[in-house]
Amino acid sequence: MDSIVTPLINAARAAQRQYETWDQAGVDAVVTAAGWAIMQPERNRILAEMAVKDTGLGVVEDKITKNHRKTLGLLRDLKGAKSVGVIAEYPELGVVEIARPVGVVAAITPSTNPGATPINKIINALKGRNAVIVAPSPKGATTCAALLRYVGAELEKVGAPQDLVQMLPSPITKEATFALMRQSDLVVATGSQANVRAAYASGTPAFGVGAGNVASIIDGSANLADAAAAIARSKTFDNATSCSSENSVVIIDAVYAGALSALAAAGGVLLAADEKERLQAVMWPDGKLASKVTAQDAPRIAAIAGLEREALRSARFLMVEETGAGPDFPYSGEKLSPVLTVYRARDFDHACAIVADIYAYQGAGHSVSIHSTDDAHILRLGLELPVSRVIVNQIHCYATGGSFDNGLPFSLSMGCGTWGRNNFSDNMNYRHYLNITRISRKIAPREPALEDIFGEHFRKYGK
């Protein structure tokens, strides 16, 4: 595999050495050009249609929306951000920070977002004056190749080296992807946990993301209609290809009946016990989630399971009631489909315990959603649950990766902290693609007296 990868790496290094001499204005022109490669409406639609056709996953119109919103939001975040030369000065500390490239980035991307995720990584890498080589999933390779042709045409317009952005040639193999990881300077891996573990094992510095399995709490103070509408939109967007789509909803007992009615009004259909069993047999035939239901719409999933009830033919999403979490309760895990697991909680304490049990099985570190006006309950989730984000009264799959009405960075790669076996808990952004050099000058001494540090300790406990 080195015979395939090494020429790409060598070309990328040559292009990157040239690019790292560019000033901030030139870099920002390159970033904007790369963004337009996917945001130009005609190309956006072509890429979205190609993605659904080639992968069999998701919804064309939703992919168009995702390609547009996520890229536009990222470009907004990067506009005016410093990534060349001196980026910060702290006179009181005598410290100056200088942005430096990391070099050649290996970008590992999933089949669920074969356009939006690659361009997100490409733009962030280019913002840091890096070269990037994409290793797409085999299903997404054709879409990625088309995207890179568009990127290349835009880079040519601004005079940027063409080899700044490349991809592995088809057929995409695990061996070639791993060779790319080993030879690059940084790996950014989004997708299956197998890919993330391979990135960490490559010997190259790596950022990988944790598993998604988002739970949403409908609290007693929630506006039920608003909560149901937000959950329905999040659960059905792009047929739940996003790791940020809810997989479970935990409803406080006092509003359980009303919340179920609101979810039904938003397009959800609750399965009977026998229907739930039949669907489970189809979704997890050998204990592993079946690909034939992944990112399909609800009526198709019902048909695959042989469920013929009239209401299912127009369902936006399917609902199943559950009481437990773990391997014996597969509905408690990530489903990557418009199937929503419903839990009934006695009170907020019980709701927190249910979510904790779900995340002990799958999804720790990612995020939790809550629909509530109780600030104490909202804060408690951030203090107690193993999550990197608490999303309040929002469409979760929009909000957790950044939205125009919240302050999180736009990203398609969510760090999950040590809870999710990751080395970061941020939304991945351009700063993760930078080395920072620090110049340190002498300042007035700041050595404390022993009393400043130990005084309170001595008074309480003695010397």
ZIQUI-V506427 format. One record per run of one state. SS is the DSSP state (alpha for helix, beta for strand, coil for the rest). FROM is the first residue (numbers start at 1). TO is the last residue. Records with the same first field share a line. If there is no record, write none. Layout:
SS=FROM-TO  FROM-TO
This chain:
coil=1-1  20-23  40-40  56-59  79-84  91-94  102-103  109-115  128-130  136-137  158-161  168-173  184-185  190-192  202-205  209-213  219-223  241-245  266-267  271-272  284-290  294-297  305-309  315-316  322-325  327-328  333-338  346-347  362-364  366-367  372-374  385-386  388-389  393-395  400-413  415-417  421-426  428-429  441-449  462-463
alpha=2-19  24-39  41-55  60-78  116-127  138-157  162-164  174-183  193-201  224-240  253-265  273-283  291-293  298-304  310-314  330-332  348-361  375-384  396-399  418-420  430-433  450-461
beta=85-90  95-101  104-108  131-135  165-167  186-189  206-208  214-218  246-252  268-270  317-321  326-326  329-329  339-345  365-365  368-371  387-387  390-392  414-414  427-427  434-440
